[in-house]
């Protein structure tokens, strides 16, 4: 049940937000870096202006995707954490 709920929430967030940043997850995990990402979001965003979900690509690479309401916040986050920016408006919105 929790896995389904998480997948459903990720799908809802993918529809709700326009901007995202994908952060690659190393084989050893993100560790305290994930805490830093959540702290960064809490400091720079309102509670309802961001969300984060993990996913695995078809070639078995793990990522965490952070969604944002505002493009400038998504840009700053991607720069701060060496991520790749994604925009729904670009027509390329990788599926989780």
Order of alpha helices (4+ residues) and beta strands (2+ residues): alpha-beta-alpha-beta-beta-alpha-beta
